[in-house]
Amino acid sequence: MRILVVGAGAIGGYFGGRLLQSGADVTFLVRPKRASELASAGLVIKSPHGDVTLNNPPTVQADQLTEKFDAVLLSCKAFDLDDAIASFAPAVGPDTAIVPMLNGMRHLDVLEKKFSARNVLGGQCQIAATLNAQREVVQLAPMQALSFGERDGKPSDRVNRLAAIMAKGNFGAAASETIMHDMWEKWVFLATIAGATSAMRSAVGPIVAAPGGRDFMLGVRDEISAIATANGYTPREAFLARTETMLTATDSKLTASMFRDIQNHAPIEADQIIGDLIVRADAAKSPVPRLRVIYTHLKAYEANRS
């Protein structure tokens, strides 16, 4: 199975690099500058699970892409989706499986409109990673997981084949027959963390230790959970129990990448992570006062940044 990894940044570089390390047939679709970096220094991964330097990883640039691939691993930021689609579209054939690892849900509709429902799997990953000043992929914490599956929940040969390849990467990959539910639960958790830490400019611990902070954090989670329920994906008890511990630990240093992007004065996914939830809340007539305050804060940041 030939796999095209769109980009070799923190997420694509980590999961694609681990697959390449395991012997999988992986090619990275990159821009000229990143291609030059990889050719000279290799793809360098620094990780609690072991460091590796992959010399001369296979790369291709958009204007050179003519062959079809069996699978496309897509991990761009949501605001870069249109550009990413234009770059990898020539690699997509009728049977190509696109595995998106973007935040939120809006990207599924965009991908399906450009390609087809058959092309687009569900997918989500959990990892904290970044590119450092040396353009090395740095995994910030041991947590790592990637799941994917047919969006209708049915098993398929292509998902099973992909799962067998992914398993060799040793990053917690698994096929899921509940991938849409998994993606909604990730959105609940991610939007809670991203919204709260970005609005409060703080890690989880100081927020929940502050007066009213615990109620605010769980209130954000409950608003988003209600949206998930209205869309047919009520968060499961095991998920709620597990994440409540993470959301209410007073010694937690946990933040979201959105908060770190704000600190670095970088673009953020305000519309895709928070704004789209408010659209869905309005459709369901579900009150979301905390989310509205968070969204206003994020849009003000974007206005000041521009």
Secondary structure, DSSP 8 states (H G I E B T S, - for coil): -EEEEE--SHHHHHHHHHHHHTT-EEEEE--HHHHHHHHHH-EEEE-TT--EEESS--EE-GGG--S--SEEEE---GGGHHHHHHHHGGG--TT-EEEE--SSSHHHHHHHHHS-TTTB-EEEEEEEEEE-TT--EEEEEEEEEEEEE-TT----HHHHHHHHHHHTT-S-EEE-TTHHHHHHHHHHHHHHHHHHHHHHTS-HHHHHHSTTHHHHHHHHHHHHHHHHHHTT----HHHHHHHHHHHS-TT-----HHHHHHHTT----IIIIIIHHHHHHHHHT---HHHHHHHHHHHHHHHHH-
